[in-house]
Amino acid sequence: YRVYALISLPNAPPVAVSLASNFLDRCAAPFTPVLTFMYKDSEGDPLELYIINIYDSTGTLVDGPIIVDTDPAPYDPLPNQEIPVTYAYSGSALQYGNVYYFTVEVRDAAHLN
């Protein structure tokens, strides 16, 4: 006699690693950096969307949340593979001579973050 239970296996949330920025033109406004990160999901789920927040050196939010829906979704079916993601910031909140930081929240196909 055997008993089976229908359960769903837990899905670990994805992560964004190796966040970086590149200012290709620092001499003229608007200051529009290219923000990059690596998306990684332990189950290999596709990146559905990501949310960027930009802060100044005091930790004050200066722009965001910037919600980016990925269509088509970057996808690598192998678990724990890092997928490069690039976002060209086109806002007007950044000023010359200031220090800024950004965070990224990523969501996979299971809507985990």
Backbone as a chain_set.jsonl record, in Angstrom:
{"seq": "YRVYALISLPNAPPVAVSLASNFLDRCAAPFTPVLTFMYKDSEGDPLELYIINIYDSTGTLVDGPIIVDTDPAPYDPLPNQEIPVTYAYSGSALQYGNVYYFTVEVRDAAHLN", "coords": {"N": [[0.838, -1.155, 0.0], [0.645, 2.18, -0.919], [1.07, 5.665, -0.459], [0.502, 8.641, -2.111], [1.267, 12.047, -2.483], [0.151, 15.022, -3.874], [2.146, 17.56, -4.628], [3.72, 20.74, -5.05], [6.933, 21.492, -6.124], [9.275, 23.589, -4.476], [10.158, 26.759, -5.801], [13.003, 28.467, -6.267], [13.814, 31.934, -5.848], [15.004, 34.135, -8.494], [18.224, 35.754, -9.158], [20.017, 38.876, -9.449], [23.192, 39.619, -10.447], [26.546, 41.002, -10.434], [26.262, 43.816, -11.008], [26.681, 46.746, -12.951], [27.762, 49.904, -14.358], [28.079, 52.098, -17.185], [29.223, 55.037, -18.386], [29.131, 56.373, -21.363], [29.298, 58.879, -22.469], [30.329, 61.435, -20.723], [30.513, 64.124, -20.788], [28.481, 65.768, -21.67], [25.15, 66.799, -21.054], [22.078, 65.017, -21.688], [22.854, 62.847, -18.916], [23.296, 59.672, -19.473], [23.647, 56.655, -18.519], [24.662, 53.277, -19.355], [23.247, 50.547, -17.938], [24.077, 47.453, -16.544], [23.653, 43.957, -15.808], [23.88, 40.573, -14.571], [21.656, 37.976, -15.048], [20.417, 35.296, -13.135], [19.043, 32.128, -12.584], [18.155, 29.474, -10.532], [16.633, 27.349, -11.43], [16.588, 27.699, -14.109], [14.584, 29.283, -15.161], [12.935, 31.675, -17.324], [13.681, 35.225, -17.521], [11.236, 37.399, -16.63], [10.529, 40.059, -15.956], [12.171, 43.106, -14.895], [13.082, 45.417, -12.301], [14.304, 48.6, -11.848], [15.891, 50.783, -9.599], [17.188, 53.973, -8.903], [19.503, 55.614, -6.884], [20.739, 58.425, -4.994], [23.869, 59.531, -3.45], [23.148, 59.781, -0.79], [21.265, 57.921, -0.38], [18.742, 58.506, -1.205], [15.954, 58.008, -3.257], [16.147, 58.723, -6.625], [15.224, 58.139, -9.132], [12.808, 55.938, -10.335], [10.405, 53.432, -9.366], [11.693, 51.797, -12.23], [10.188, 49.906, -14.464], [10.761, 47.118, -16.389], [9.547, 45.161, -18.814], [10.334, 42.111, -20.114], [10.263, 41.056, -23.324], [10.827, 39.296, -26.062], [11.449, 36.973, -23.382], [14.651, 36.806, -21.859], [16.427, 33.778, -21.904], [17.807, 30.785, -20.703], [17.936, 27.454, -20.687], [19.459, 25.952, -18.943], [20.156, 25.386, -15.563], [21.352, 27.883, -13.275], [22.87, 29.352, -15.097], [24.377, 32.345, -16.202], [22.854, 35.164, -17.555], [23.433, 37.883, -19.621], [22.176, 41.184, -19.139], [21.166, 44.267, -20.432], [20.492, 47.695, -19.935], [19.619, 50.748, -21.241], [19.703, 53.711, -19.779], [17.458, 56.368, -19.97], [16.479, 58.521, -18.663], [16.139, 61.74, -16.939], [17.148, 62.415, -14.481], [19.743, 62.4, -13.472], [22.649, 64.2, -12.487], [25.586, 66.036, -13.378], [28.669, 65.306, -11.746], [27.71, 64.142, -9.43], [27.201, 61.256, -7.255], [25.841, 58.108, -7.901], [23.783, 55.222, -7.308], [22.491, 52.005, -8.215], [19.794, 49.654, -7.988], [18.571, 46.365, -8.7], [15.705, 44.469, -9.173], [14.71, 41.269, -9.93], [12.41, 39.201, -11.703], [11.182, 35.969, -12.238], [9.683, 33.478, -14.476], [7.957, 32.22, -12.74], [7.07, 34.245, -11.254], [8.523, 35.001, -9.052], [10.646, 36.918, -6.885]], "CA": [[0.0, 0.0, 0.0], [1.452, 3.398, -1.039], [0.341, 6.934, -0.412], [1.145, 9.686, -2.889], [0.741, 13.386, -2.225], [0.386, 15.953, -4.959], [2.735, 18.786, -4.112], [4.553, 21.45, -6.014], [8.274, 21.7, -5.605], [9.556, 25.014, -4.305], [10.904, 27.43, -6.85], [13.853, 29.496, -5.671], [13.784, 33.19, -6.595], [16.194, 34.429, -9.286], [19.088, 36.809, -8.631], [20.774, 39.749, -10.344], [24.552, 39.741, -9.933], [27.512, 41.746, -11.265], [25.702, 45.084, -11.465], [27.707, 47.685, -13.405], [27.281, 50.997, -15.197], [29.069, 52.633, -18.097], [28.876, 56.334, -18.966], [29.885, 56.517, -22.6], [29.495, 60.314, -22.707], [30.208, 62.135, -19.44], [30.794, 65.545, -20.986], [27.318, 66.553, -22.075], [23.84, 66.334, -20.585], [21.722, 64.303, -20.468], [23.78, 61.802, -18.491], [22.523, 58.449, -19.698], [24.514, 55.485, -18.454], [24.186, 51.949, -19.707], [23.26, 49.727, -16.736], [24.129, 46.04, -16.899], [23.716, 42.953, -14.752], [23.75, 39.193, -15.001], [20.474, 37.308, -14.499], [20.685, 33.89, -12.861], [17.935, 31.436, -11.945], [18.621, 28.116, -10.227], [15.857, 26.367, -12.203], [16.663, 28.023, -15.53], [13.371, 29.983, -15.604], [13.221, 32.91, -18.043], [13.499, 36.527, -16.887], [9.977, 37.983, -17.097], [10.656, 41.508, -15.855], [13.084, 43.589, -13.862], [12.747, 46.736, -11.771], [15.51, 49.357, -11.514], [15.779, 51.995, -8.789], [18.443, 54.72, -8.876], [19.618, 56.387, -5.649], [21.915, 59.288, -4.881], [24.835, 59.078, -2.438], [22.528, 59.785, 0.541], [20.281, 56.845, -0.335], [17.451, 59.017, -1.648], [15.53, 57.548, -4.576], [16.073, 59.82, -7.591], [14.436, 57.686, -10.276], [12.332, 54.573, -10.192], [10.856, 52.206, -10.024], [11.656, 51.672, -13.685], [9.773, 48.519, -14.688], [11.08, 46.688, -17.752], [8.964, 43.858, -19.155], [11.185, 41.51, -21.143], [9.491, 40.315, -24.304], [10.82, 37.962, -25.463], [12.201, 36.828, -22.14], [15.961, 36.143, -21.947], [16.208, 32.424, -21.41], [18.8, 29.728, -20.865], [17.291, 26.36, -19.964], [20.351, 25.308, -17.988], [20.151, 26.056, -14.26], [22.494, 28.663, -12.791], [23.607, 30.04, -16.154], [24.216, 33.79, -16.113], [22.431, 35.781, -18.807], [23.678, 39.327, -19.538], [21.045, 42.078, -19.394], [21.613, 45.645, -20.606], [19.431, 48.692, -19.948], [20.102, 52.09, -21.547], [18.928, 54.696, -19.016], [17.154, 57.55, -20.783], [15.838, 59.515, -17.808], [16.803, 63.038, -16.826], [17.348, 62.687, -13.062], [21.152, 62.4, -13.083], [23.357, 65.464, -12.655], [27.035, 65.911, -13.457], [29.427, 65.472, -10.511], [27.1, 63.433, -8.305], [27.392, 59.819, -7.179], [24.569, 57.397, -7.94], [23.776, 53.773, -7.176], [21.234, 51.434, -8.688], [19.443, 48.3, -7.575], [17.746, 45.641, -9.666], [14.883, 43.351, -8.692], [14.379, 40.443, -11.091], [11.309, 38.25, -11.52], [11.203, 34.884, -13.215], [8.386, 33.056, -15.006], [7.099, 31.825, -11.618], [6.764, 35.526, -10.606], [9.265, 35.159, -7.805], [11.695, 37.933, -6.928]], "C": [[0.889, 1.226, 0.0], [0.551, 4.613, -1.008], [1.149, 7.961, -1.188], [0.486, 11.011, -2.554], [1.107, 14.271, -3.401], [0.905, 17.252, -4.351], [3.466, 19.479, -5.242], [5.903, 21.699, -5.359], [8.534, 23.196, -5.479], [10.413, 25.539, -5.452], [11.701, 28.55, -6.195], [13.781, 30.779, -6.495], [15.073, 33.41, -7.38], [17.017, 35.532, -8.623], [19.685, 37.626, -9.775], [22.14, 39.941, -9.707], [25.389, 40.575, -10.896], [26.913, 43.018, -11.848], [26.832, 46.048, -11.826], [27.05, 48.795, -14.209], [28.426, 51.504, -16.052], [28.533, 53.94, -18.671], [29.732, 56.514, -20.214], [30.179, 57.977, -22.908], [29.257, 61.048, -21.394], [30.314, 63.639, -19.591], [29.564, 66.383, -21.294], [26.038, 65.934, -21.526], [23.013, 65.924, -21.796], [22.717, 63.179, -20.186], [23.029, 60.48, -18.475], [23.436, 57.229, -19.689], [23.842, 54.238, -19.01], [24.355, 51.101, -18.453], [23.225, 48.261, -17.153], [24.12, 45.175, -15.641], [23.603, 41.58, -15.38], [22.548, 38.588, -14.279], [20.795, 35.837, -14.306], [19.499, 33.295, -12.114], [18.329, 29.975, -11.75], [17.832, 27.031, -10.943], [15.935, 26.615, -13.705], [15.422, 28.706, -16.061], [13.733, 31.282, -16.319], [12.983, 34.154, -17.184], [12.24, 37.163, -17.472], [10.009, 39.507, -17.051], [11.695, 41.851, -14.813], [12.718, 45.028, -13.521], [14.044, 47.399, -11.322], [15.127, 50.553, -10.661], [17.148, 52.644, -8.75], [18.419, 55.652, -7.668], [20.827, 57.313, -5.728], [22.786, 58.809, -3.72], [24.269, 59.086, -1.018], [21.5, 58.669, 0.693], [18.884, 57.279, -0.719], [17.147, 58.519, -3.055], [15.413, 58.745, -5.516], [15.332, 59.43, -8.861], [14.048, 56.227, -10.055], [11.065, 54.534, -9.366], [10.68, 52.267, -11.536], [11.379, 50.195, -13.96], [9.994, 48.169, -16.155], [10.541, 45.275, -17.951], [9.776, 43.28, -20.311], [10.33, 40.658, -22.072], [10.228, 40.37, -25.634], [11.738, 37.903, -24.248], [13.571, 36.195, -22.394], [15.891, 34.787, -21.25], [17.408, 31.544, -21.695], [18.286, 28.557, -20.053], [18.185, 25.662, -18.94], [20.331, 26.071, -16.664], [21.467, 26.767, -13.975], [23.375, 29.256, -13.88], [23.348, 31.534, -16.018], [23.921, 34.361, -17.492], [22.667, 37.282, -18.696], [22.427, 40.131, -19.907], [21.58, 43.503, -19.424], [20.409, 46.57, -20.664], [20.059, 50.055, -20.189], [19.194, 53.102, -20.844], [18.715, 55.939, -19.863], [16.448, 58.636, -19.981], [16.633, 60.804, -17.731], [17.158, 63.393, -15.383], [18.817, 62.828, -12.654], [21.821, 63.732, -13.415], [24.859, 65.218, -12.626], [27.664, 66.127, -12.078], [28.848, 64.774, -9.302], [27.388, 61.938, -8.384], [26.022, 59.156, -7.104], [24.799, 55.898, -7.807], [22.479, 53.252, -7.77], [21.066, 50.028, -8.14], [18.567, 47.689, -8.653], [17.003, 44.537, -8.937], [14.474, 42.569, -9.929], [13.251, 39.483, -10.732], [11.349, 37.22, -12.632], [9.795, 34.519, -13.65], [7.429, 32.611, -13.919], [6.707, 33.04, -10.784], [7.386, 35.65, -9.225], [10.306, 36.244, -7.984], [12.516, 37.867, -5.669]], "O": [[1.799, 1.323, 0.823], [-0.586, 4.579, -1.478], [2.344, 8.13, -0.947], [-0.729, 11.075, -2.364], [2.248, 14.263, -3.865], [0.179, 17.953, -3.646], [3.788, 18.87, -6.262], [5.987, 22.068, -4.188], [8.056, 23.98, -6.298], [11.273, 24.839, -5.986], [11.122, 29.478, -5.632], [13.696, 30.715, -7.721], [16.129, 32.923, -6.976], [16.576, 36.161, -7.661], [19.837, 37.146, -10.898], [22.239, 40.375, -8.559], [24.986, 40.821, -12.033], [27.039, 43.273, -13.045], [27.82, 46.157, -11.099], [25.924, 48.648, -14.684], [29.595, 51.361, -15.694], [27.512, 53.951, -19.36], [30.93, 56.779, -20.116], [31.191, 58.288, -23.536], [28.111, 61.26, -20.998], [30.213, 64.362, -18.6], [29.617, 67.608, -21.183], [25.865, 64.715, -21.53], [23.246, 66.467, -22.876], [23.336, 62.634, -21.099], [22.232, 60.21, -17.577], [23.939, 56.818, -20.734], [22.618, 54.162, -19.117], [25.469, 50.946, -17.953], [22.436, 47.874, -18.015], [24.527, 45.607, -14.563], [23.276, 41.439, -16.558], [22.436, 38.675, -13.057], [21.37, 35.198, -15.187], [19.009, 33.87, -11.142], [18.781, 29.316, -12.687], [18.308, 25.901, -11.056], [15.407, 25.827, -14.49], [15.201, 28.725, -17.272], [14.723, 31.925, -15.969], [12.188, 34.133, -16.244], [12.181, 37.437, -18.67], [9.57, 40.171, -17.99], [12.059, 41.031, -13.97], [12.133, 45.753, -14.326], [14.793, 46.839, -10.521], [14.16, 51.255, -10.958], [18.158, 51.961, -8.583], [17.452, 56.382, -7.45], [21.802, 57.032, -6.425], [22.478, 57.802, -3.082], [24.847, 58.463, -0.127], [20.929, 58.49, 1.769], [17.935, 56.509, -0.576], [17.996, 58.602, -3.943], [14.661, 59.679, -5.238], [14.86, 60.301, -9.592], [14.864, 55.403, -9.642], [10.705, 55.526, -8.733], [9.657, 52.726, -12.045], [12.231, 49.341, -13.719], [9.479, 48.84, -17.05], [11.017, 44.321, -17.338], [9.885, 43.902, -21.368], [9.745, 39.66, -21.652], [10.243, 41.421, -26.274], [12.677, 38.688, -24.117], [13.66, 35.167, -23.065], [15.36, 34.67, -20.146], [17.955, 31.558, -22.797], [18.207, 28.658, -18.829], [17.696, 24.855, -18.149], [20.477, 27.293, -16.661], [22.541, 26.319, -14.377], [24.518, 29.626, -13.611], [22.22, 31.946, -15.747], [24.627, 34.089, -18.463], [22.154, 37.908, -17.769], [21.719, 39.802, -20.859], [22.352, 43.903, -18.552], [19.426, 46.283, -21.347], [20.934, 50.478, -19.434], [18.057, 53.322, -21.262], [19.665, 56.5, -20.41], [15.883, 59.566, -20.555], [17.672, 60.946, -18.377], [17.44, 64.555, -15.09], [19.095, 63.338, -11.569], [21.593, 64.312, -14.476], [25.343, 64.316, -11.942], [27.25, 67.015, -11.333], [29.454, 64.814, -8.232], [27.768, 61.418, -9.433], [25.153, 59.584, -6.345], [25.863, 55.38, -8.146], [21.481, 53.972, -7.825], [22.032, 49.316, -7.867], [17.908, 48.395, -9.416], [17.595, 43.766, -8.181], [13.946, 43.146, -10.879], [13.155, 39.015, -9.598], [11.525, 37.549, -13.806], [8.826, 35.163, -13.248], [6.215, 32.616, -14.128], [6.085, 32.897, -9.731], [6.846, 36.317, -8.342], [10.794, 36.472, -9.091], [13.458, 38.643, -5.505]]}, "num_chains": 1, "name": "protein.A"}
